[in-house]
Amino acid sequence: MTVIRVEHVSKSYGKVAAVDDLSFETPPGAVTAFLGPNGAGKTTTLRMILGLVTPDSGRATVGGRPYRDLDQPLRQVGAVLEATGFHPGLTAQAHLRAVAVAAGLDEARVGQVLELVDLAQAGPRRVRGFSLGMRQRLALATALLGEPGLLVLDEPANGLDPAGIRWLRGFLRAYAMDGNSVLLSSHVLVEVEQIADHVVIVAAGRLRWSGPLRTGAGLEELYLEVTG
């Protein structure tokens, strides 16, 4: 079953076409890299997949249904679009408990996800003192609360140091090997090449290339070829 399907989706802001008749599918149980230059329409597309933006035409579905129609979305899809949506006065634990209670999730997951993202020691600390990298980890912990089978991540390595990037790479590969799926937007092609199974490349809001990551083929060369 296709995890995500984007079908002839378009979205304009005034006279600017952010996404233009875009179609692609992501395979289940794989890490799909969603690539493109700045302004290519990647974030707008992710927001349409997650029901945060309504397309002008076309539709985006998760498991055959629009995100807004999912019965328990946080148990099916975990999303990280930015690492700034935290109350600075709350501790990491309090933030996660609030999300868990609001979504009807087991509060026992709070400690588990803090362990998963290597923030267990920072759980009692207030978010105002977190670095950008720590906020990225907390955002990922929030996405994992419902034990979803799909993660949608927009630049998740932003703010991570080299050790954190290496940790993220291992985490996402293990997550996919457990039968889960990832749609990952990133500009770090070297890292993407090490973890992606499938690649979708867009430019100027349109699809330029989609398919499995070819063994032995350079991702940077492919990217420059289709976006140049």
C-alpha positions in Angstrom: 0.0 0.0 0.0 1.3 3.5 -0.8 1.9 5.5 2.3 1.6 8.9 0.8 0.1 9.8 -2.5 0.2 13.4 -4.0 -2.1 13.7 -7.0 -1.9 16.7 -9.4 -1.6 19.1 -6.4 -1.3 22.8 -7.1 -1.1 25.8 -4.7 -0.6 29.4 -5.5 -0.1 32.5 -3.3 -1.3 35.4 -5.3 0.4 35.2 -8.6 3.2 32.9 -7.3 2.7 29.2 -8.0 4.3 27.5 -5.0 3.3 24.0 -6.2 2.3 23.3 -9.8 0.5 20.0 -10.7 2.7 17.9 -8.5 2.3 14.1 -8.3 4.4 11.5 -6.6 4.0 8.4 -4.3 6.2 7.2 -1.5 6.8 3.4 -0.9 6.0 1.9 2.5 8.8 0.8 4.8 11.3 3.2 3.3 13.0 6.5 3.8 11.9 8.8 1.0 14.0 12.0 0.5 12.1 15.0 -0.7 14.6 17.3 -2.3 14.7 20.6 -4.1 16.2 24.2 -4.0 14.9 26.9 -1.7 11.5 28.0 -2.9 10.8 24.7 -4.7 7.6 24.1 -2.8 8.7 21.4 -0.5 7.4 22.9 2.8 4.1 23.9 1.1 3.7 20.3 -0.1 4.4 18.8 3.3 1.8 21.2 4.8 -0.7 20.1 2.3 0.0 16.4 3.1 -0.6 17.2 6.8 -3.8 19.1 6.1 -2.4 22.5 7.2 -2.8 24.0 3.8 -5.6 23.4 1.4 -4.5 22.8 -2.2 -6.1 24.8 -5.0 -6.5 21.6 -7.0 -5.6 17.9 -6.6 -5.3 16.1 -3.3 -2.8 14.5 -1.0 -3.6 11.3 1.0 -2.0 9.2 3.7 -2.9 5.5 3.4 -5.6 6.5 0.9 -7.3 9.1 3.1 -6.7 12.9 3.6 -4.9 13.6 6.8 -7.9 15.5 8.2 -10.0 12.3 7.8 -7.7 10.0 9.8 -9.3 8.7 13.0 -6.3 9.0 15.2 -3.7 11.0 13.2 -1.0 11.2 15.9 -1.0 7.4 16.1 -0.5 7.2 12.3 1.6 10.2 11.4 4.3 12.0 13.4 5.4 15.3 11.9 8.2 17.8 12.5 7.9 21.0 10.4 9.7 23.3 12.8 11.4 23.1 16.2 9.9 26.3 17.6 6.4 25.3 18.8 7.2 25.0 22.5 6.2 27.1 25.4 9.6 28.3 26.7 8.5 28.1 30.4 7.6 24.4 30.2 9.9 21.6 30.8 10.4 19.0 28.1 8.5 16.5 30.2 5.6 18.9 30.8 5.4 19.7 27.1 5.2 16.0 26.1 2.6 15.2 28.9 0.4 18.1 27.6 0.5 16.7 24.1 -0.1 13.2 25.2 -3.1 14.1 27.4 -4.6 16.3 24.6 -4.3 13.4 22.1 -5.5 10.7 24.5 -2.1 9.0 24.5 -0.5 7.0 27.3 1.6 9.3 29.5 4.1 6.5 30.0 5.3 7.3 26.4 6.8 10.6 27.7 9.8 8.9 29.3 10.1 6.4 26.5 10.3 9.0 23.7 12.8 11.1 25.8 15.0 8.0 25.9 14.6 7.4 22.2 15.9 10.9 21.3 18.6 10.9 24.0 17.0 13.7 26.0 16.2 11.7 29.2 18.6 13.8 31.3 17.1 17.0 29.9 13.5 16.1 30.6 13.2 18.2 33.7 14.8 21.3 32.1 12.8 24.2 30.7 12.7 24.5 27.0 13.9 28.1 27.0 17.4 26.8 27.8 17.5 24.3 25.0 19.8 24.7 22.0 18.3 24.4 18.5 19.6 20.9 18.3 17.9 19.9 21.5 14.6 21.5 20.3 14.9 19.4 17.1 15.2 16.3 19.3 12.2 17.4 21.4 10.2 18.0 18.3 11.0 14.4 17.1 10.1 13.1 20.5 6.7 14.8 20.2 6.2 13.2 16.8 6.9 9.8 18.2 4.5 10.0 21.1 1.7 8.1 19.2 4.1 5.4 18.0 3.2 6.3 14.3 4.1 4.2 11.3 5.0 7.3 9.3 7.2 10.3 10.0 7.1 13.5 8.0 10.2 15.6 8.7 11.2 19.0 7.3 15.0 19.6 7.7 15.3 17.5 10.9 19.1 17.8 11.0 18.9 21.6 11.3 20.9 22.7 14.4 22.3 19.2 15.1 26.1 18.9 15.6 27.9 16.1 13.7 27.3 13.6 16.5 23.6 14.5 16.4 23.4 14.1 12.7 25.1 10.7 12.9 22.6 9.7 15.6 19.6 10.9 13.5 20.9 8.9 10.5 21.0 5.7 12.6 17.6 6.4 14.2 15.8 6.9 10.9 17.4 3.8 9.3 16.4 1.7 12.3 12.9 3.2 12.3 12.5 2.2 8.6 14.0 -1.3 9.1 11.2 -1.8 11.7 8.7 -1.5 8.9 7.9 2.2 9.3 8.1 5.0 6.7 9.8 8.4 6.5 9.3 11.4 4.2 12.3 13.6 4.8 13.0 17.0 3.4 16.6 18.0 3.5 19.4 20.1 1.9 22.2 17.9 3.2 22.6 15.6 0.2 25.6 13.7 1.7 23.5 12.6 4.7 20.4 11.9 2.5 22.5 9.6 0.3 23.4 7.5 3.3 19.8 6.9 4.5 17.4 7.3 1.6 15.8 4.4 -0.3 13.7 6.6 -2.6 14.1 10.1 -3.9 11.6 12.8 -5.0 13.2 15.9 -6.5 11.2 19.1 -7.2 12.0 22.5 -8.6 9.8 25.5 -9.2 6.9 23.6 -7.7 7.1 20.8 -10.3 8.3 17.2 -10.1 11.7 16.7 -11.7 12.6 13.2 -10.7 11.1 10.3 -8.6 12.4 6.8 -8.1 14.6 4.5 -6.0 18.0 5.8 -5.0 20.3 4.2 -7.5 23.2 2.2 -6.1 26.5 3.6 -7.2 24.9 6.7 -8.7 25.8 10.1 -7.2 22.8 11.8 -5.6 24.5 15.2 -6.0 25.0 14.7 -9.7 21.4 13.6 -10.2 20.2 16.5 -8.2 22.2 19.1 -10.1 21.2 17.4 -13.4 17.4 17.6 -12.8 17.3 20.9 -11.0 19.8 22.8 -13.2 
